[in-house]
Amino acid sequence: MPTIATSCTFASSTGGRNRILAKLKVAVFTTSYPRGEGDFAGRFVADLVERLEARGVEITVVGPADFRGFGGPGGVVAGFRRKPWLTPVVLVSMARALRRAAGDADLVHAQWLASMLVAPTARKPVALTLHGSGSAGRFQDLQFMAKAPRPAGALLRRARVVIGVSSQLTEAARHAGARDARWVPNGVDLPAEVGEETDPPEVLYVGRLSPEKGIEELVEATRGLNLVVAGDGPLRSLVPAALGFVPRPELEPLYARAAVAVFPSRIEGFGVACAEAMAHGRAVVASAVGGLRDLVKDDETGLLVPAGDPKALRAAIDRLLADEDLRRRLGRAAREHIAELCNWERVTTETLAAYEAALA
């Protein structure tokens, strides 16, 4: 079998002959990518890029800043909604930007299923990651695969390897016809220490303030509680005291002092903020949807509640606030689970193994 050495020298065998690439070169093609320290759009893609580069992979990112037409807030999908008549222009711009960047690349790593409309135009082997972000609307990976299995399958089969960040996304891709579907979760940093809860206890929410995140349920379920919200979005008016998007260094103390972290999403591809709260040893309450079910095992690493049920959400929060021993037990188990599932060494190694398979 082909192998990737720790220096990312890549060896592959074709027709009985070995071809050695001095350095693996990858073009990462994404419709969402952060534009600065305070920008959370596609932050998980940027985090993976950073770790891959640390392992010796040479990466060129092709993102929204490179596409003509949709460079504004909300990413490319939001641009399609605002100006659908520009779609052909943007797709052509994407294809040209990707072909330029991928000229000497060995591989294209595309992000989100819709990117497969463009990624194959680079004429390179493609690895695809499905994130399932709810903000994509009807283009959300999981919904698209469920509602349009034939078109979705045609796109999936254009990738040599498909990575799902949740077990649900991976299984859906396999069912829709992906040739090689693998579950590789997003990576999460594990802080060295677990912080002390503040008094009075805080209930923390971190994420986008949009309908798919269950913000209406969050507001109803936390009335009268000491709620701290880090995020922004179209439902900001429902949470006037929200802190807005908080840079990562300033998020750390919010996680560290929270008594409970709450994630009431209606749709969730993975749940990076939930995983981060768990890594900080926080007891979490989350909806039993999507990737959150990989992170939270009910009454083991947190509490799960039905999506869209503010009464169940409030009952779970009250249960945790009333029982410090339960919070500590769940927080410890949560931290251990994330340390095993989402550690960067594992995530990076499995991503490189996916590249290897795509190039074999």
N, C-alpha and C positions, 0 to 999 in steps of 0.2 A: 504493500500500500504506500501511497505518497506520504511524506512526512513534512511537518513544519518544525524546524529546529528553533531553539529559544531565541536565536538572533533573527528569526523570521526569514532565513534563507529557505527558499521553497524548492522542493524537488518533486517533479511529477514524471510519470512514465507514459509515453505515448508510442505505440507501435514497437514496444520492446526497447525503446531508447530513452534514456534519462535526459530531462531538460532541467537545468539548474538556473534559477533566477537569483541574481545576487541580492535583490531586495524586492519584497512583495509590495506592489503598488496598487492602491485601491482608490477608486473614485466613489465617494459617498454621495448619493443623489437623494436629496431630501426636500420636501415642500415646507418644512418647518425647522428653523434653526435660530438660536439666540443671536441677537445683534449686539449684546453688551452684557455686563455683569448682572444687571437687574432684569434681564429679559428671560422669561421662563419658557418661551416657545421652543420646543424641540431640545430642551436642555439635556434630556436623557440621551439624545443622539450625540451631542457635543461631549458628554461625559465618556461615552464609549470610544469616540474618536481619540480623546486624550489618552485613554488606557491602551488602545491599539498602537498609537504612536510611541508610547513608552516601551512597547514590546518590539519596536523596530519596524513597524509597518509604515510605509510612506503613503500618506493620505491627502487627497485633494477633495475638499467639500464643495459640492455644487448645490447651492441653496437659493432661497427666495431673493437674496440680494443680487443674484446673477440672472434673474428672469425679467424680461421686459414686461411691464404692465402691472404686475401685482407685487409691489414691494412694500405695501403698507401694513397697518396693524391687522392682526388676525390670520396672517399667513395666506397661502395660495388659495385654500378652499374658501376662505372669506372673500377673497378677491373674485373668485368665480361667481359667488352669490351676488356681489355688488355689481359686477360688470360682465355678465355672461357672454355678451357679444365679443369680448376680447379673448375668449377661450382659444380659438385657433391661433391667434398671435402668440399667446403665452406658451402653448404647447410647442410651437415652432421654436420659440426662444429657448425653452427648456432643452429641446433636442440639440440645438446648436451649442448651447453652453456645456451640455454633457459630453457631446462628441469632442469638443475642444479639450476638456479636462481629462477625458478618458483616452486620449490619443496614445499614450505610452503606458496606460494602466493594464494590469493583468486581469482586473475584476471590477465590476460595478456592484456596489452594495446599495440597493434601493430601499427606501423607507416608505411604508404604507402601500397597500395594494394598488391604488390608483396610479402610483408612479410607474407601474408596468406598462402603461400606455406609451411611455417615453423611453424607459431604461433600455429596452432591446435595440433602440436605434444606435446605441454606441457600438454595437457589434462586438461586444465582449461578453464573457460568461457573467451571469447575474445571480447574486444572492439577494433575497428579498426578506425584509423584516416586517411583520405585521404587528402594529401597535394597538389598533382598535380604538383610537381616541374618539370619544363621543362627540367632540366639537366638529367632526367631519360630517355630521348629519347623515344623509342617505348614503354617503360615500364611506361611512364608518366600516372598517374591514369586516367585522363579524356580521353586521346587518346585510352588507352587500353580498357576502358569501351565502347567507341564508335566503335572501330574497331573489337573487339572480345567480344561481349556482353555475349555470352554463357559461355566461360571460366571465364570472369570477374564476371558474376552472380554466378557461382559455388563457386568462392573464397569469394565473398561478403556474401553469405549465411552461410559461416562457422563462421562468426562473429555474435554475438547476437545483437550488436549495432554498427552502422557505423556512424562516425562523419565526416562531410565534412567541411573544413575550409572556403568554399565559398558556396553560394547558388547554383551555377552551379554544383559543385561537388556533393552536397547533392542530388539535383534533378536527376543527372545522376546515382548515386548509387541507388536511389529509383526505377528509371526506369529499371535498370539492374537486380533488384530483391533483394536488401537489405531488410532484415526483419524489421529493425527499423533504419531509416536514419534521422540524426539530423544535423542541421547547427550550429556549434559552431566555430566562427572565432578565429584566433590567438589573444592573448592578447598583449597589447602595453602599455608601461608606458607613463603617461601624465606628462610632465615637469611642474614645478610650475609656470614658467613664459615663456613668448614669447620673444625671442631675437630681437635685432634691425638688420636690413639689413646692410650689409657692402656697402661701396661705393669705386669703381664702383660695380654695382650689380653682384652677382654671380649666375650662373645656376649650380645646383648640381645634380649629379647622384650618387647613392649609390647602389652597387650590383655587381653581378658576371659579368665579361667581357666575355660573351659567346653569340653565335648567337641567342639563344632563347630570350635573354634580349633586342634585338634590338640595339646592339651596333653600327652596321654599320649605321643605321638610325640616331642614336644619334650623331655620328661623323659628318655626312653630314649636319644634321639640325642645328648644333651649331657652324659652321665655323665662325670665327670672334667674337664669344662671349666669355665671361669670364667663361669658363667651369671648374668646379672642379669635379673630379671623384675619388670616394673612392671605390676601388674594384680591383680584379685581376681575371685572367682567361685566357683561350686560345686565346682571341683576344686582349691581352694586347698590342701587337705591334701597334694596331690602335690608342691607347691612350697612347703614350709614357710618358706623364706627369702625368699619374694616380698615386695616392698616395699608391696603393696597399691596402690590407685589413687593415682597420683601427679599432683598439680596440674601444669598445663601448664608454668609457669615452671620447675618442678623437673625436667620431662622433658627440657628442652633440653640440659643438660649430659650426660644419659644418652646421648642420641643422639650428641652431639658427641664423646664419648670412646670409643664402641663401635668394635670392629674389624669385627664382623659383626652384622647384625640378621637375625633369623630369624622367619618367619611361616608356620607349617606348617598352615594352615587346611584343613579338609575342605570347608567351604563359605565363600565370601566374596563379599559383594555388591560391595564396592569395595576396601577395605583402606587406611583412613586412616593407621593407624600405619605401614604399609609405605611409603606415599607420603611421610610425614613423615621417616622414616629416610633415604629416597632424597634428599629435599630437603636433608638435612644431609650429603650426599655419602658416605653409608655404603654398603658393599657388602652386598647382601641375598640371602638364600636364601628362596624362597617356593614354596608349592605351586602347581601349574599348574591353578588353579581360578578360576572367576568373574572378578571385576574385577582380581585379581592378574595375570592374563595381559595386561591392558591396560598395567599398570605395568612389569612385569618382562619384558623380552625376553631369552631365555636366552643367556647368554654375551655380552650386549651391555650391558644395564643391571642385570644381576644373574644369579642362577642359579635355574632352575626345577627342581623335583623332583616326582615323583608324590605325590599326597596319600596319607597313611596309610602311608608307607614310611620308617620311622626309619633304616634302613640307608642309603638314598639321601640322606636329610637329613644324616646324619653325614658321609658322604663329601663332600658339597658344602661343609659347614662346614670340614672338615679341609683341603680344597683351598684355600679362601680364607685360612685361618689360616697355611697354609704358603707363601703367595705374596703378599707385600706389594704388588708391582707390579700384580698382578691386582686386588687390592682397590682400589687407587687408580684404576685404569683404569675398573673397573665403577662405582665411586663417582662419578667425574666424569661419566660418561655418564648415570648415574641422576639426578644433580642437574639436568643439562641437560634430560632428558626431562620431569621433573616441572615445571621452570620453564616449559616450553612447554605441557604438557598441562593442568596444574592451577593455573595462575596465576589469582588472584582476579579480575583485570580481565576475563579471558576468560570465566570461569565466571559472573560477575555479568551481563555483557553478554548471554550466551546465555540466561540465565534470564529476563532482561527481554524478550528476543526471544520466548521461549516464552509469556510473559504477553501480549505483543502479539498473538500468533497466537490465543490463547485468547479474547481480547476482540474480535478482528476480526469 
